[in-house]
Amino acid sequence: MMLKAFLKKHPKVAFLFLAIVAILHSHVYAEEVIKIGGAGSTLGSMKLLTAAFEKAHPGVKVFVLPSLGSIGGIKAVSKGAIDIGLVGRPLNAEEHKLGLSVIEYAKTPLVFVTREDIGSSNITTQEIIRIFKGEMQTWPNGERIRTILRQPTESNAITVREISLEISKAMDIAMSRPWRVVALTDQETADLVEKTPGALSFCTLTQIVSEKRHMTILSYNGIPPIVNNLVNKDYPVSKNHAMVIKAKPSPLVKQFIDFVKSPEGKKILEKTGNVQI
């Protein structure tokens, strides 16, 4: 009421105020908007892709939401809350019933990581098994190993379990301990690795590179995930990332997907620890 009275007494100010509101209103509604959300490991590289897309398409605004997880991204698209869901695993039987389309766009190594001060550069399958079982408890420098785990249904954990049945069984043992540390999101995992003495966990290479994380990326069985600043195609453990959309997406969403799959999109993906697919 005070604002209304003030504007009534000052008609010139009122005119200017209404003009500004009209300009802002027209600007907001003139913009075309895309909303994207899902797996945390995809968000860093996706933000770089959306920034390049916005630069090439004035008047378009792309919002990348904080981590929803693959499940959250799928549900949000099915409910119409977002336009593109980002996932790090295949859809399950129930999710396929939602009638969504899945477009794979990137492949990234799944890597084992430690704090920068550990001094190790490689880890083997047998060491991973022994660590999860509790048989190997210290790093070569004498630091106690502290594992940062993920829930069994989380996509990175699924990828690690698929390496071998022995690793999967060893992870069950690690998860059964009452003092275990379990991160809820990809970003929390990376945060814990950076600040926990002796930490060991697993993340996607693209998350580490795109978020500029400070941690040591271990070679696996002597094979490094990066060679000459690009993904080493001989590295044996990886996961695919995909975009999930409605069966009949808008022309703008189609345009964005084409950009991600374009040569420019490929360059951005390769610089952030991915191989375009």
Order of alpha helices (4+ residues) and beta strands (2+ residues): alpha-alpha-beta-alpha-beta-alpha-beta-alpha-beta-beta-alpha-beta-alpha-alpha-beta-alpha-beta-alpha-beta-beta-beta-beta-beta-alpha-alpha-beta
